[in-house]
């Protein structure tokens, strides 16, 4: 086998492996979330989301957020599906975000990705897909990226989470119509550890005190109700 044949064979093996990896990552998630995504679509058919709203998308921290109570002066739409990863938000953005034509998109995802073993650069790359889809379809809409939070139950992943936040902040700073909200530091105690009083019993999901911090940090970036 000559050098050209070896290079060609190596390229085929590389591409086959990459395709297989992407297939392994995407197929189970599609099956898992399809019913949830269809529920959102059915809701939108029955009641069209208000135009120029603030749309929140991501994992359970979004799903459990009582948006009407938290932001009574803003029109908010909740598109959280608990247990999801950033790759899922990127996959379904065409179906549950873009059709609503929100003025602001608030994203919290990546927490579950890191806990599942994904590298911070992979989370960053999934954010790029998410962002690029939105900016191609809705160039005037703003994306607000909520950085990963410091949960007591996932403290062992803190280095990966902090690196993810650093990479996401880099992306936001390098682009346009994007904001990064750091919730990490405000949720730490004087001892540098996550504040247990901000979480429910599972030490992963937040209670009202935890959300009150997020509410204060996020509200300045939201679009006001149309007059």
Order of alpha helices (4+ residues) and beta strands (2+ residues): alpha-beta-alpha-alpha-beta-alpha-beta-alpha-alpha-beta-alpha-beta-alpha
